[in-house]
Amino acid sequence: MSKTAIVIGATGLVGKELVKNLLQDNHYDTIKVFLRKPLAIENSKLQQFIIDWDDIKKSSDNINGDVVFCSLGTTIKTAGSQEAFSKVDYTYVLNFAEAAKKNNVKQFILVSSLGVSPAGGNFYLSVKRDVENALRKMNFHSLVIVRPSMLLGERNETRIAEMLGKFLMSSLSFLFIGKLKKYKAIEAKVVAHAMVSLSKTDLEGVSVFESDRLQELGKAN
């Protein structure tokens, strides 16, 4: 049976690895990618759709398939304000999810963040919590929430503070054992591998996988 995967956030750290992984996976015959500018990739499985994130209804007819992989996100610095950040990480994600649900997409896999909790947290984590909760209310047949720790990989832009954090996390990785294991930095490609692996299981309802479990699942591929 042919399977169609949908990817949003395909130019980001995890998104790029997702597209690469999915194009190589025989489980999926069609990979639909929604983005502002096309990827410089040619592949018979790949379908690219230019989307206006402020008017998703224009693209709604094409938002159909078996599973949405959502790694859409930005930073407050890149977005320019908390309001602009929330627009990308909350509003755009939910608008796309609503279109997918209307078109009977059964599964939605979201990249969230380690540290999300029912209450408290900084602005970034509160937005991630709110989008998780809103997606839960949509009642997808399967909602999979992955919460990675600090992501490792090649980004398009330089983030000095993040680079320093990654260096320290990598240098001190031997300390992250036991209960601290889930805080260990994780490769974006490992997260992507885990997400694709989870999409091929029989999960129903809401499932949450934190970084230590993603490490196990991603490296098992």
Secondary structure, 3 states (H helix, E strand, C coil): CCCEEEEECCCCHHHHHHHHHHHCCCCCCEEEEEECCCCCCCCCCEEEEECCCCCHHHHHHHCCCCEEEECCCCCHHHHCCHHHHHHHHHHHHHHHHHHHHHCCCCEEEEECCCCCCCCCCCHHHHHHHHHHHHHHCCCCCEEEEEECCCEECCCCCCCHHHHHHHHHHHHCHHHCCHHHHHHCCEEHHHHHHHHHHHHCCCCCEEEEEEHHHHHHHHHCC
